[in-house]
Amino acid sequence: MVRRRWLDRGGGTTLHCHRNTVLYRIARIAELTGRVPTRPVDAAELHVALRALRLAGNGG
């Protein structure tokens, strides 16, 4: 539901990506991490992990 709302509001346009590209990337993140980015708890964990990588200088 979150994913659909985000895409319906132009999330793909914001990222300069086609809607299907965004869906693919969300699915790929879930496949690689075991976390589903559209679930709030998983999204928070992914956010914290990415933030930690950036602060450590390893995440661009």
PDBQT receptor file of N, H, CA, C and O in Angstrom, charges set to zero:
ATOM      1  N   MET A   1       0.818  -1.182   0.000  1.00  0.00    +0.000 N 
ATOM      2  CA  MET A   1       0.000   0.000   0.000  1.00  0.00    +0.000 C 
ATOM      3  C   MET A   1       0.869   1.256   0.000  1.00  0.00    +0.000 C 
ATOM      4  O   MET A   1       0.615   2.178  -0.775  1.00  0.00    +0.000 OA
ATOM      5  N   VAL A   2       1.877   1.306   0.844  1.00  0.00    +0.000 N 
ATOM      6  H   VAL A   2       2.084   0.557   1.473  1.00  0.00    +0.000 HD
ATOM      7  CA  VAL A   2       2.780   2.459   0.879  1.00  0.00    +0.000 C 
ATOM      8  C   VAL A   2       3.448   2.627  -0.474  1.00  0.00    +0.000 C 
ATOM      9  O   VAL A   2       3.532   3.734  -1.006  1.00  0.00    +0.000 OA
ATOM     10  N   ARG A   3       3.923   1.514  -1.029  1.00  0.00    +0.000 N 
ATOM     11  H   ARG A   3       3.855   0.614  -0.597  1.00  0.00    +0.000 HD
ATOM     12  CA  ARG A   3       4.603   1.553  -2.325  1.00  0.00    +0.000 C 
ATOM     13  C   ARG A   3       3.666   2.115  -3.388  1.00  0.00    +0.000 C 
ATOM     14  O   ARG A   3       4.069   2.966  -4.180  1.00  0.00    +0.000 OA
ATOM     15  N   ARG A   4       2.434   1.653  -3.412  1.00  0.00    +0.000 N 
ATOM     16  H   ARG A   4       2.107   0.961  -2.769  1.00  0.00    +0.000 HD
ATOM     17  CA  ARG A   4       1.474   2.111  -4.422  1.00  0.00    +0.000 C 
ATOM     18  C   ARG A   4       1.200   3.599  -4.268  1.00  0.00    +0.000 C 
ATOM     19  O   ARG A   4       1.193   4.331  -5.258  1.00  0.00    +0.000 OA
ATOM     20  N   ARG A   5       0.973   4.056  -3.042  1.00  0.00    +0.000 N 
ATOM     21  H   ARG A   5       0.978   3.462  -2.238  1.00  0.00    +0.000 HD
ATOM     22  CA  ARG A   5       0.722   5.484  -2.827  1.00  0.00    +0.000 C 
ATOM     23  C   ARG A   5       1.901   6.320  -3.280  1.00  0.00    +0.000 C 
ATOM     24  O   ARG A   5       1.733   7.352  -3.929  1.00  0.00    +0.000 OA
ATOM     25  N   TRP A   6       3.101   5.864  -2.933  1.00  0.00    +0.000 N 
ATOM     26  H   TRP A   6       3.237   5.025  -2.405  1.00  0.00    +0.000 HD
ATOM     27  CA  TRP A   6       4.306   6.609  -3.296  1.00  0.00    +0.000 C 
ATOM     28  C   TRP A   6       4.437   6.688  -4.806  1.00  0.00    +0.000 C 
ATOM     29  O   TRP A   6       4.746   7.748  -5.350  1.00  0.00    +0.000 OA
ATOM     30  N   LEU A   7       4.205   5.573  -5.487  1.00  0.00    +0.000 N 
ATOM     31  H   LEU A   7       3.955   4.712  -5.045  1.00  0.00    +0.000 HD
ATOM     32  CA  LEU A   7       4.302   5.563  -6.947  1.00  0.00    +0.000 C 
ATOM     33  C   LEU A   7       3.195   6.395  -7.581  1.00  0.00    +0.000 C 
ATOM     34  O   LEU A   7       3.436   7.090  -8.568  1.00  0.00    +0.000 OA
ATOM     35  N   ASP A   8       1.985   6.334  -7.031  1.00  0.00    +0.000 N 
ATOM     36  H   ASP A   8       1.789   5.770  -6.229  1.00  0.00    +0.000 HD
ATOM     37  CA  ASP A   8       0.868   7.109  -7.565  1.00  0.00    +0.000 C 
ATOM     38  C   ASP A   8       1.094   8.608  -7.419  1.00  0.00    +0.000 C 
ATOM     39  O   ASP A   8       0.541   9.399  -8.183  1.00  0.00    +0.000 OA
ATOM     40  N   ARG A   9       1.891   8.993  -6.455  1.00  0.00    +0.000 N 
ATOM     41  H   ARG A   9       2.341   8.350  -5.835  1.00  0.00    +0.000 HD
ATOM     42  CA  ARG A   9       2.167  10.416  -6.245  1.00  0.00    +0.000 C 
ATOM     43  C   ARG A   9       3.426  10.885  -6.960  1.00  0.00    +0.000 C 
ATOM     44  O   ARG A   9       3.926  11.977  -6.692  1.00  0.00    +0.000 OA
ATOM     45  N   GLY A  10       3.931  10.076  -7.856  1.00  0.00    +0.000 N 
ATOM     46  H   GLY A  10       3.526   9.188  -8.074  1.00  0.00    +0.000 HD
ATOM     47  CA  GLY A  10       5.057  10.511  -8.674  1.00  0.00    +0.000 C 
ATOM     48  C   GLY A  10       6.422  10.175  -8.128  1.00  0.00    +0.000 C 
ATOM     49  O   GLY A  10       7.404  10.828  -8.482  1.00  0.00    +0.000 OA
ATOM     50  N   GLY A  11       6.512   9.174  -7.275  1.00  0.00    +0.000 N 
ATOM     51  H   GLY A  11       5.715   8.643  -6.987  1.00  0.00    +0.000 HD
ATOM     52  CA  GLY A  11       7.811   8.792  -6.714  1.00  0.00    +0.000 C 
ATOM     53  C   GLY A  11       8.833   8.447  -7.772  1.00  0.00    +0.000 C 
ATOM     54  O   GLY A  11      10.005   8.801  -7.644  1.00  0.00    +0.000 OA
ATOM     55  N   GLY A  12       8.404   7.761  -8.817  1.00  0.00    +0.000 N 
ATOM     56  H   GLY A  12       7.452   7.473  -8.921  1.00  0.00    +0.000 HD
ATOM     57  CA  GLY A  12       9.312   7.428  -9.911  1.00  0.00    +0.000 C 
ATOM     58  C   GLY A  12       9.800   8.672 -10.618  1.00  0.00    +0.000 C 
ATOM     59  O   GLY A  12      10.967   8.753 -11.003  1.00  0.00    +0.000 OA
ATOM     60  N   THR A  13       8.923   9.639 -10.792  1.00  0.00    +0.000 N 
ATOM     61  H   THR A  13       7.975   9.573 -10.479  1.00  0.00    +0.000 HD
ATOM     62  CA  THR A  13       9.304  10.899 -11.427  1.00  0.00    +0.000 C 
ATOM     63  C   THR A  13      10.329  11.627 -10.577  1.00  0.00    +0.000 C 
ATOM     64  O   THR A  13      11.291  12.185 -11.107  1.00  0.00    +0.000 OA
ATOM     65  N   THR A  14      10.136  11.629  -9.279  1.00  0.00    +0.000 N 
ATOM     66  H   THR A  14       9.355  11.176  -8.849  1.00  0.00    +0.000 HD
ATOM     67  CA  THR A  14      11.083  12.269  -8.366  1.00  0.00    +0.000 C 
ATOM     68  C   THR A  14      12.474  11.677  -8.525  1.00  0.00    +0.000 C 
ATOM     69  O   THR A  14      13.469  12.399  -8.467  1.00  0.00    +0.000 OA
ATOM     70  N   LEU A  15      12.548  10.372  -8.724  1.00  0.00    +0.000 N 
ATOM     71  H   LEU A  15      11.740   9.785  -8.771  1.00  0.00    +0.000 HD
ATOM     72  CA  LEU A  15      13.833   9.688  -8.887  1.00  0.00    +0.000 C 
ATOM     73  C   LEU A  15      14.304   9.659 -10.338  1.00  0.00    +0.000 C 
ATOM     74  O   LEU A  15      15.374   9.133 -10.643  1.00  0.00    +0.000 OA
ATOM     75  N   HIS A  16      13.494  10.228 -11.227  1.00  0.00    +0.000 N 
ATOM     76  H   HIS A  16      12.624  10.656 -10.979  1.00  0.00    +0.000 HD
ATOM     77  CA  HIS A  16      13.795  10.212 -12.667  1.00  0.00    +0.000 C 
ATOM     78  C   HIS A  16      13.896   8.781 -13.179  1.00  0.00    +0.000 C 
ATOM     79  O   HIS A  16      14.768   8.457 -13.985  1.00  0.00    +0.000 OA
ATOM     80  N   CYS A  17      12.987   7.926 -12.699  1.00  0.00    +0.000 N 
ATOM     81  H   CYS A  17      12.279   8.190 -12.044  1.00  0.00    +0.000 HD
ATOM     82  CA  CYS A  17      12.947   6.516 -13.090  1.00  0.00    +0.000 C 
ATOM     83  C   CYS A  17      11.530   6.154 -13.512  1.00  0.00    +0.000 C 
ATOM     84  O   CYS A  17      10.558   6.765 -13.068  1.00  0.00    +0.000 OA
ATOM     85  N   HIS A  18      11.433   5.162 -14.366  1.00  0.00    +0.000 N 
ATOM     86  H   HIS A  18      12.223   4.666 -14.727  1.00  0.00    +0.000 HD
ATOM     87  CA  HIS A  18      10.130   4.614 -14.730  1.00  0.00    +0.000 C 
ATOM     88  C   HIS A  18       9.568   3.872 -13.520  1.00  0.00    +0.000 C 
ATOM     89  O   HIS A  18      10.318   3.341 -12.700  1.00  0.00    +0.000 OA
ATOM     90  N   ARG A  19       8.263   3.844 -13.421  1.00  0.00    +0.000 N 
ATOM     91  H   ARG A  19       7.654   4.276 -14.086  1.00  0.00    +0.000 HD
ATOM     92  CA  ARG A  19       7.577   3.169 -12.315  1.00  0.00    +0.000 C 
ATOM     93  C   ARG A  19       8.065   1.722 -12.149  1.00  0.00    +0.000 C 
ATOM     94  O   ARG A  19       8.293   1.267 -11.028  1.00  0.00    +0.000 OA
ATOM     95  N   ASN A  20       8.221   1.011 -13.253  1.00  0.00    +0.000 N 
ATOM     96  H   ASN A  20       8.035   1.380 -14.164  1.00  0.00    +0.000 HD
ATOM     97  CA  ASN A  20       8.670  -0.386 -13.179  1.00  0.00    +0.000 C 
ATOM     98  C   ASN A  20      10.090  -0.501 -12.638  1.00  0.00    +0.000 C 
ATOM     99  O   ASN A  20      10.420  -1.482 -11.972  1.00  0.00    +0.000 OA
ATOM    100  N   THR A  21      10.930   0.488 -12.918  1.00  0.00    +0.000 N 
ATOM    101  H   THR A  21      10.662   1.285 -13.460  1.00  0.00    +0.000 HD
ATOM    102  CA  THR A  21      12.296   0.493 -12.387  1.00  0.00    +0.000 C 
ATOM    103  C   THR A  21      12.262   0.601 -10.870  1.00  0.00    +0.000 C 
ATOM    104  O   THR A  21      13.003  -0.090 -10.171  1.00  0.00    +0.000 OA
ATOM    105  N   VAL A  22      11.399   1.468 -10.371  1.00  0.00    +0.000 N 
ATOM    106  H   VAL A  22      10.797   2.029 -10.939  1.00  0.00    +0.000 HD
ATOM    107  CA  VAL A  22      11.268   1.632  -8.918  1.00  0.00    +0.000 C 
ATOM    108  C   VAL A  22      10.768   0.332  -8.289  1.00  0.00    +0.000 C 
ATOM    109  O   VAL A  22      11.294  -0.102  -7.264  1.00  0.00    +0.000 OA
ATOM    110  N   LEU A  23       9.767  -0.285  -8.891  1.00  0.00    +0.000 N 
ATOM    111  H   LEU A  23       9.340   0.067  -9.724  1.00  0.00    +0.000 HD
ATOM    112  CA  LEU A  23       9.251  -1.558  -8.366  1.00  0.00    +0.000 C 
ATOM    113  C   LEU A  23      10.331  -2.629  -8.372  1.00  0.00    +0.000 C 
ATOM    114  O   LEU A  23      10.456  -3.393  -7.415  1.00  0.00    +0.000 OA
ATOM    115  N   TYR A  24      11.107  -2.688  -9.440  1.00  0.00    +0.000 N 
ATOM    116  H   TYR A  24      11.006  -2.068 -10.218  1.00  0.00    +0.000 HD
ATOM    117  CA  TYR A  24      12.196  -3.665  -9.527  1.00  0.00    +0.000 C 
ATOM    118  C   TYR A  24      13.218  -3.422  -8.419  1.00  0.00    +0.000 C 
ATOM    119  O   TYR A  24      13.666  -4.363  -7.764  1.00  0.00    +0.000 OA
ATOM    120  N   ARG A  25      13.581  -2.173  -8.215  1.00  0.00    +0.000 N 
ATOM    121  H   ARG A  25      13.217  -1.409  -8.747  1.00  0.00    +0.000 HD
ATOM    122  CA  ARG A  25      14.589  -1.859  -7.197  1.00  0.00    +0.000 C 
ATOM    123  C   ARG A  25      14.100  -2.197  -5.799  1.00  0.00    +0.000 C 
ATOM    124  O   ARG A  25      14.868  -2.694  -4.976  1.00  0.00    +0.000 OA
ATOM    125  N   ILE A  26      12.836  -1.933  -5.526  1.00  0.00    +0.000 N 
ATOM    126  H   ILE A  26      12.212  -1.529  -6.194  1.00  0.00    +0.000 HD
ATOM    127  CA  ILE A  26      12.268  -2.288  -4.221  1.00  0.00    +0.000 C 
ATOM    128  C   ILE A  26      12.317  -3.804  -4.027  1.00  0.00    +0.000 C 
ATOM    129  O   ILE A  26      12.686  -4.285  -2.956  1.00  0.00    +0.000 OA
ATOM    130  N   ALA A  27      11.947  -4.547  -5.061  1.00  0.00    +0.000 N 
ATOM    131  H   ALA A  27      11.647  -4.155  -5.931  1.00  0.00    +0.000 HD
ATOM    132  CA  ALA A  27      11.987  -6.013  -4.984  1.00  0.00    +0.000 C 
ATOM    133  C   ALA A  27      13.419  -6.509  -4.818  1.00  0.00    +0.000 C 
ATOM    134  O   ALA A  27      13.664  -7.457  -4.072  1.00  0.00    +0.000 OA
ATOM    135  N   ARG A  28      14.349  -5.886  -5.496  1.00  0.00    +0.000 N 
ATOM    136  H   ARG A  28      14.150  -5.115  -6.101  1.00  0.00    +0.000 HD
ATOM    137  CA  ARG A  28      15.758  -6.295  -5.420  1.00  0.00    +0.000 C 
ATOM    138  C   ARG A  28      16.331  -6.032  -4.027  1.00  0.00    +0.000 C 
ATOM    139  O   ARG A  28      17.079  -6.853  -3.497  1.00  0.00    +0.000 OA
ATOM    140  N   ILE A  29      15.983  -4.892  -3.438  1.00  0.00    +0.000 N 
ATOM    141  H   ILE A  29      15.376  -4.224  -3.868  1.00  0.00    +0.000 HD
ATOM    142  CA  ILE A  29      16.422  -4.588  -2.072  1.00  0.00    +0.000 C 
ATOM    143  C   ILE A  29      15.905  -5.666  -1.125  1.00  0.00    +0.000 C 
ATOM    144  O   ILE A  29      16.642  -6.154  -0.268  1.00  0.00    +0.000 OA
ATOM    145  N   ALA A  30      14.639  -6.034  -1.282  1.00  0.00    +0.000 N 
ATOM    146  H   ALA A  30      14.040  -5.638  -1.977  1.00  0.00    +0.000 HD
ATOM    147  CA  ALA A  30      14.049  -7.077  -0.431  1.00  0.00    +0.000 C 
ATOM    148  C   ALA A  30      14.776  -8.403  -0.616  1.00  0.00    +0.000 C 
ATOM    149  O   ALA A  30      15.048  -9.108   0.356  1.00  0.00    +0.000 OA
ATOM    150  N   GLU A  31      15.087  -8.736  -1.851  1.00  0.00    +0.000 N 
ATOM    151  H   GLU A  31      14.866  -8.163  -2.640  1.00  0.00    +0.000 HD
ATOM    152  CA  GLU A  31      15.777  -9.995  -2.150  1.00  0.00    +0.000 C 
ATOM    153  C   GLU A  31      17.173 -10.030  -1.538  1.00  0.00    +0.000 C 
ATOM    154  O   GLU A  31      17.582 -11.045  -0.974  1.00  0.00    +0.000 OA
ATOM    155  N   LEU A  32      17.899  -8.931  -1.648  1.00  0.00    +0.000 N 
ATOM    156  H   LEU A  32      17.567  -8.106  -2.106  1.00  0.00    +0.000 HD
ATOM    157  CA  LEU A  32      19.286  -8.887  -1.179  1.00  0.00    +0.000 C 
ATOM    158  C   LEU A  32      19.417  -8.765   0.335  1.00  0.00    +0.000 C 
ATOM    159  O   LEU A  32      20.357  -9.297   0.926  1.00  0.00    +0.000 OA
ATOM    160  N   THR A  33      18.475  -8.064   0.961  1.00  0.00    +0.000 N 
ATOM    161  H   THR A  33      17.712  -7.632   0.481  1.00  0.00    +0.000 HD
ATOM    162  CA  THR A  33      18.619  -7.773   2.384  1.00  0.00    +0.000 C 
ATOM    163  C   THR A  33      17.718  -8.607   3.291  1.00  0.00    +0.000 C 
ATOM    164  O   THR A  33      17.961  -8.710   4.494  1.00  0.00    +0.000 OA
ATOM    165  N   GLY A  34      16.684  -9.197   2.710  1.00  0.00    +0.000 N 
ATOM    166  H   GLY A  34      16.486  -9.113   1.733  1.00  0.00    +0.000 HD
ATOM    167  CA  GLY A  34      15.710  -9.894   3.541  1.00  0.00    +0.000 C 
ATOM    168  C   GLY A  34      14.769  -8.935   4.245  1.00  0.00    +0.000 C 
ATOM    169  O   GLY A  34      13.963  -9.350   5.077  1.00  0.00    +0.000 OA
ATOM    170  N   ARG A  35      14.863  -7.664   3.919  1.00  0.00    +0.000 N 
ATOM    171  H   ARG A  35      15.518  -7.327   3.242  1.00  0.00    +0.000 HD
ATOM    172  CA  ARG A  35      13.985  -6.631   4.479  1.00  0.00    +0.000 C 
ATOM    173  C   ARG A  35      13.081  -6.113   3.364  1.00  0.00    +0.000 C 
ATOM    174  O   ARG A  35      13.512  -5.991   2.218  1.00  0.00    +0.000 OA
ATOM    175  N   VAL A  36      11.846  -5.814   3.697  1.00  0.00    +0.000 N 
ATOM    176  H   VAL A  36      11.496  -5.913   4.629  1.00  0.00    +0.000 HD
ATOM    177  CA  VAL A  36      10.905  -5.292   2.708  1.00  0.00    +0.000 C 
ATOM    178  C   VAL A  36      10.797  -3.782   2.928  1.00  0.00    +0.000 C 
ATOM    179  O   VAL A  36      10.220  -3.343   3.923  1.00  0.00    +0.000 OA
ATOM    180  N   PRO A  37      11.344  -2.989   2.011  1.00  0.00    +0.000 N 
ATOM    181  CA  PRO A  37      11.401  -1.541   2.217  1.00  0.00    +0.000 C 
ATOM    182  C   PRO A  37      10.051  -0.858   2.390  1.00  0.00    +0.000 C 
ATOM    183  O   PRO A  37      10.001   0.276   2.867  1.00  0.00    +0.000 OA
ATOM    184  N   THR A  38       8.964  -1.510   2.021  1.00  0.00    +0.000 N 
ATOM    185  H   THR A  38       9.005  -2.431   1.634  1.00  0.00    +0.000 HD
ATOM    186  CA  THR A  38       7.647  -0.897   2.181  1.00  0.00    +0.000 C 
ATOM    187  C   THR A  38       7.029  -1.168   3.551  1.00  0.00    +0.000 C 
ATOM    188  O   THR A  38       5.990  -0.597   3.882  1.00  0.00    +0.000 OA
ATOM    189  N   ARG A  39       7.658  -2.031   4.351  1.00  0.00    +0.000 N 
ATOM    190  H   ARG A  39       8.502  -2.494   4.082  1.00  0.00    +0.000 HD
ATOM    191  CA  ARG A  39       7.208  -2.252   5.734  1.00  0.00    +0.000 C 
ATOM    192  C   ARG A  39       7.918  -1.245   6.622  1.00  0.00    +0.000 C 
ATOM    193  O   ARG A  39       9.143  -1.142   6.566  1.00  0.00    +0.000 OA
ATOM    194  N   PRO A  40       7.191  -0.503   7.433  1.00  0.00    +0.000 N 
ATOM    195  CA  PRO A  40       7.806   0.555   8.240  1.00  0.00    +0.000 C 
ATOM    196  C   PRO A  40       9.007   0.113   9.072  1.00  0.00    +0.000 C 
ATOM    197  O   PRO A  40      10.016   0.818   9.108  1.00  0.00    +0.000 OA
ATOM    198  N   VAL A  41       8.924  -1.029   9.738  1.00  0.00    +0.000 N 
ATOM    199  H   VAL A  41       8.105  -1.602   9.709  1.00  0.00    +0.000 HD
ATOM    200  CA  VAL A  41      10.042  -1.489  10.572  1.00  0.00    +0.000 C 
ATOM    201  C   VAL A  41      11.271  -1.761   9.713  1.00  0.00    +0.000 C 
ATOM    202  O   VAL A  41      12.381  -1.361  10.065  1.00  0.00    +0.000 OA
ATOM    203  N   ASP A  42      11.073  -2.437   8.595  1.00  0.00    +0.000 N 
ATOM    204  H   ASP A  42      10.171  -2.762   8.309  1.00  0.00    +0.000 HD
ATOM    205  CA  ASP A  42      12.188  -2.733   7.702  1.00  0.00    +0.000 C 
ATOM    206  C   ASP A  42      12.748  -1.456   7.085  1.00  0.00    +0.000 C 
ATOM    207  O   ASP A  42      13.963  -1.307   6.958  1.00  0.00    +0.000 OA
ATOM    208  N   ALA A  43      11.867  -0.538   6.704  1.00  0.00    +0.000 N 
ATOM    209  H   ALA A  43      10.880  -0.659   6.808  1.00  0.00    +0.000 HD
ATOM    210  CA  ALA A  43      12.321   0.732   6.131  1.00  0.00    +0.000 C 
ATOM    211  C   ALA A  43      13.179   1.494   7.139  1.00  0.00    +0.000 C 
ATOM    212  O   ALA A  43      14.191   2.090   6.771  1.00  0.00    +0.000 OA
ATOM    213  N   ALA A  44      12.774   1.476   8.407  1.00  0.00    +0.000 N 
ATOM    214  H   ALA A  44      11.951   0.992   8.706  1.00  0.00    +0.000 HD
ATOM    215  CA  ALA A  44      13.553   2.156   9.443  1.00  0.00    +0.000 C 
ATOM    216  C   ALA A  44      14.921   1.504   9.616  1.00  0.00    +0.000 C 
ATOM    217  O   ALA A  44      15.931   2.198   9.739  1.00  0.00    +0.000 OA
ATOM    218  N   GLU A  45      14.957   0.176   9.625  1.00  0.00    +0.000 N 
ATOM    219  H   GLU A  45      14.137  -0.387   9.525  1.00  0.00    +0.000 HD
ATOM    220  CA  GLU A  45      16.243  -0.524   9.752  1.00  0.00    +0.000 C 
ATOM    221  C   GLU A  45      17.159  -0.215   8.574  1.00  0.00    +0.000 C 
ATOM    222  O   GLU A  45      18.353   0.024   8.760  1.00  0.00    +0.000 OA
ATOM    223  N   LEU A  46      16.612  -0.218   7.374  1.00  0.00    +0.000 N 
ATOM    224  H   LEU A  46      15.643  -0.412   7.223  1.00  0.00    +0.000 HD
ATOM    225  CA  LEU A  46      17.414   0.098   6.191  1.00  0.00    +0.000 C 
ATOM    226  C   LEU A  46      17.920   1.534   6.241  1.00  0.00    +0.000 C 
ATOM    227  O   LEU A  46      19.066   1.808   5.885  1.00  0.00    +0.000 OA
ATOM    228  N   HIS A  47      17.063   2.445   6.683  1.00  0.00    +0.000 N 
ATOM    229  H   HIS A  47      16.132   2.223   6.972  1.00  0.00    +0.000 HD
ATOM    230  CA  HIS A  47      17.459   3.850   6.795  1.00  0.00    +0.000 C 
ATOM    231  C   HIS A  47      18.618   4.015   7.779  1.00  0.00    +0.000 C 
ATOM    232  O   HIS A  47      19.599   4.696   7.481  1.00  0.00    +0.000 OA
ATOM    233  N   VAL A  48      18.501   3.395   8.937  1.00  0.00    +0.000 N 
ATOM    234  H   VAL A  48      17.704   2.842   9.179  1.00  0.00    +0.000 HD
ATOM    235  CA  VAL A  48      19.557   3.485   9.950  1.00  0.00    +0.000 C 
ATOM    236  C   VAL A  48      20.855   2.869   9.431  1.00  0.00    +0.000 C 
ATOM    237  O   VAL A  48      21.934   3.422   9.646  1.00  0.00    +0.000 OA
ATOM    238  N   ALA A  49      20.755   1.739   8.757  1.00  0.00    +0.000 N 
ATOM    239  H   ALA A  49      19.878   1.290   8.582  1.00  0.00    +0.000 HD
ATOM    240  CA  ALA A  49      21.954   1.085   8.214  1.00  0.00    +0.000 C 
ATOM    241  C   ALA A  49      22.632   1.960   7.161  1.00  0.00    +0.000 C 
ATOM    242  O   ALA A  49      23.856   2.093   7.162  1.00  0.00    +0.000 OA
ATOM    243  N   LEU A  50      21.851   2.551   6.270  1.00  0.00    +0.000 N 
ATOM    244  H   LEU A  50      20.857   2.443   6.269  1.00  0.00    +0.000 HD
ATOM    245  CA  LEU A  50      22.434   3.428   5.245  1.00  0.00    +0.000 C 
ATOM    246  C   LEU A  50      23.046   4.672   5.867  1.00  0.00    +0.000 C 
ATOM    247  O   LEU A  50      24.104   5.137   5.443  1.00  0.00    +0.000 OA
ATOM    248  N   ARG A  51      22.377   5.200   6.864  1.00  0.00    +0.000 N 
ATOM    249  H   ARG A  51      21.517   4.823   7.208  1.00  0.00    +0.000 HD
ATOM    250  CA  ARG A  51      22.900   6.385   7.566  1.00  0.00    +0.000 C 
ATOM    251  C   ARG A  51      24.237   6.055   8.235  1.00  0.00    +0.000 C 
ATOM    252  O   ARG A  51      25.181   6.841   8.160  1.00  0.00    +0.000 OA
ATOM    253  N   ALA A  52      24.315   4.901   8.882  1.00  0.00    +0.000 N 
ATOM    254  H   ALA A  52      23.548   4.262   8.942  1.00  0.00    +0.000 HD
ATOM    255  CA  ALA A  52      25.553   4.478   9.543  1.00  0.00    +0.000 C 
ATOM    256  C   ALA A  52      26.684   4.317   8.530  1.00  0.00    +0.000 C 
ATOM    257  O   ALA A  52      27.818   4.715   8.797  1.00  0.00    +0.000 OA
ATOM    258  N   LEU A  53      26.382   3.739   7.375  1.00  0.00    +0.000 N 
ATOM    259  H   LEU A  53      25.461   3.416   7.158  1.00  0.00    +0.000 HD
ATOM    260  CA  LEU A  53      27.403   3.605   6.327  1.00  0.00    +0.000 C 
ATOM    261  C   LEU A  53      27.914   4.966   5.871  1.00  0.00    +0.000 C 
ATOM    262  O   LEU A  53      29.118   5.162   5.703  1.00  0.00    +0.000 OA
ATOM    263  N   ARG A  54      26.997   5.899   5.673  1.00  0.00    +0.000 N 
ATOM    264  H   ARG A  54      26.019   5.740   5.810  1.00  0.00    +0.000 HD
ATOM    265  CA  ARG A  54      27.404   7.242   5.238  1.00  0.00    +0.000 C 
ATOM    266  C   ARG A  54      28.258   7.930   6.294  1.00  0.00    +0.000 C 
ATOM    267  O   ARG A  54      29.261   8.567   5.974  1.00  0.00    +0.000 OA
ATOM    268  N   LEU A  55      27.857   7.799   7.545  1.00  0.00    +0.000 N 
ATOM    269  H   LEU A  55      27.042   7.282   7.806  1.00  0.00    +0.000 HD
ATOM    270  CA  LEU A  55      28.623   8.427   8.625  1.00  0.00    +0.000 C 
ATOM    271  C   LEU A  55      30.011   7.810   8.761  1.00  0.00    +0.000 C 
ATOM    272  O   LEU A  55      30.966   8.486   9.144  1.00  0.00    +0.000 OA
ATOM    273  N   ALA A  56      30.112   6.523   8.445  1.00  0.00    +0.000 N 
ATOM    274  H   ALA A  56      29.336   5.974   8.134  1.00  0.00    +0.000 HD
ATOM    275  CA  ALA A  56      31.407   5.836   8.507  1.00  0.00    +0.000 C 
ATOM    276  C   ALA A  56      32.257   6.116   7.268  1.00  0.00    +0.000 C 
ATOM    277  O   ALA A  56      33.419   5.717   7.194  1.00  0.00    +0.000 OA
ATOM    278  N   GLY A  57      31.659   6.809   6.296  1.00  0.00    +0.000 N 
ATOM    279  H   GLY A  57      30.715   7.133   6.355  1.00  0.00    +0.000 HD
ATOM    280  CA  GLY A  57      32.396   7.137   5.081  1.00  0.00    +0.000 C 
ATOM    281  C   GLY A  57      32.406   6.030   4.052  1.00  0.00    +0.000 C 
ATOM    282  O   GLY A  57      33.252   6.026   3.158  1.00  0.00    +0.000 OA
ATOM    283  N   ASN A  58      31.486   5.091   4.161  1.00  0.00    +0.000 N 
ATOM    284  H   ASN A  58      30.799   5.094   4.888  1.00  0.00    +0.000 HD
ATOM    285  CA  ASN A  58      31.455   3.951   3.240  1.00  0.00    +0.000 C 
ATOM    286  C   ASN A  58      30.232   3.921   2.342  1.00  0.00    +0.000 C 
ATOM    287  O   ASN A  58      30.048   2.961   1.594  1.00  0.00    +0.000 OA
ATOM    288  N   GLY A  59      29.402   4.931   2.394  1.00  0.00    +0.000 N 
ATOM    289  H   GLY A  59      29.551   5.711   3.002  1.00  0.00    +0.000 HD
ATOM    290  CA  GLY A  59      28.148   4.826   1.665  1.00  0.00    +0.000 C 
ATOM    291  C   GLY A  59      27.848   5.927   0.686  1.00  0.00    +0.000 C 
ATOM    292  O   GLY A  59      26.690   6.128   0.318  1.00  0.00    +0.000 OA
ATOM    293  N   GLY A  60      28.862   6.646   0.253  1.00  0.00    +0.000 N 
ATOM    294  H   GLY A  60      29.803   6.482   0.552  1.00  0.00    +0.000 HD
ATOM    295  CA  GLY A  60      28.648   7.675  -0.767  1.00  0.00    +0.000 C 
ATOM    296  C   GLY A  60      27.685   8.668  -0.356  1.00  0.00    +0.000 C 
ATOM    297  O   GLY A  60      27.399   9.599  -1.109  1.00  0.00    +0.000 OA
TER     298      GLY A  60
